[in-house]
Amino acid sequence: MIKLSSIINTFEQSFITQYDHQLLPSHRKALAAMRDCRSKQSPKMLVACSDCEKKVYVPHSCGHRNCPHCQAHESQQWLERQLKRQVPADYFMVTFTLPYEFRAMVWQHQRTLFNAIIKNSWETLKSFSLNDKQLQGMAGAVAVLHTHSRRLDFHPHVHVVIPAGAIDKEKRLWRTKKSKKPFLFHHTALAKVFRAKMLESIHSEGIDLPTNYPEKWVVDCKHVGSGDKALVYLGRYLYRGVIREKDILSCKNGRVTFRYQNSESKQWETRILSGEEFLWLLLQHVLPKGFRRARNFGFLHPNSKQLIQILQFICKLDPNQALAWVRKRPAMCCSCCGGTMNIIKTRIRPIFADVQSLVPT
């Protein structure tokens, strides 16, 4: 497996020279973090075996949300929180996508328009839920912003996992949508309303629209059963970067080859880029500092914990059954006896750790 850190070490200088005028401080910070992740340059933590008392220094992970092998624990914690909020209803994944012509504009106004995409996706679904004859109430949703296609091109879109149920607070009723085939809302109608809301948001911010853009926008609405699979899908890509290191096939002769799965044919395909182009492709998806890409709305908001618990109790739904999807965090094992390694001290400077490692324990 080819490590991303080795690719960064190989092409970093030439990459900075070529793309210096386009790099933001957040890009440079992400590049440095992924380069030093779990390396000799990263801080160390001291761990000791509970059985044989062996002590070793282990490099810290960088913890950056764009690093392909970091924050697996944070992703698992997020998934556990979402699964505990499951409600008795069919779930749907609704994907709101901006047309290709808007991508350059979004790139220039990322924080503003990323917020607008998430907000208008929710506002669209909320209005449909309130006006639906069967639901007539407040919906709940989990929205996650993605900025990349499977080819890793800049392609901003929002995935919203939403149950086909709503709460009428005035009448204290829980309503679900029932039909012969699982159905939530018509995708064409969703696209029209989302388009109108997005154009209004862009206009209110004083941002110039592209000269030509399509009249028809695309919104996909797909039934996903009880919702656990959709949440697992979102959690898998929430904190761990845009590419897995096992999908990087080669790095030689100044070029990087990686694979991706074609969303239409489901076949694996490859893409070959120069090392500098590959790094720029990854850094395009570094979000603005402090930006939250995952948000909960309506009755699935964290402030509605008690309401969800009451609903689960009345409908006799055990949320713990869905946690079977979640894998426990593996323990760190001793290389000598196989015992559990416990953390003694963290954030030790690399130079100090290297000196201490020479002292027999």
Secondary structure as UniProt FT lines:
FT   HELIX           4..19
FT   HELIX           20..22
FT   HELIX           25..36
FT   TURN            37..38
FT   TURN            40..41
FT   STRAND          44..49
FT   TURN            50..52
FT   STRAND          55..59
FT   TURN            65..66
FT   TURN            68..69
FT   HELIX           72..83
FT   TURN            84..85
FT   STRAND          91..97
FT   HELIX           100..102
FT   HELIX           103..108
FT   HELIX           110..131
FT   TURN            133..135
FT   STRAND          140..148
FT   TURN            150..151
FT   STRAND          154..163
FT   STRAND          165..168
FT   TURN            169..172
FT   STRAND          173..176
FT   HELIX           187..204
FT   TURN            205..206
FT   STRAND          219..223
FT   TURN            225..226
FT   HELIX           228..238
FT   HELIX           245..247
FT   STRAND          248..252
FT   TURN            253..254
FT   STRAND          255..261
FT   TURN            263..265
FT   STRAND          268..274
FT   HELIX           275..283
FT   TURN            284..285
FT   TURN            289..290
FT   STRAND          294..298
FT   TURN            299..300
FT   HELIX           302..304
FT   HELIX           305..314
FT   TURN            315..316
FT   HELIX           319..325
FT   TURN            335..337
FT   STRAND          340..348
FT   HELIX           350..356
FT   TURN            357..358
//
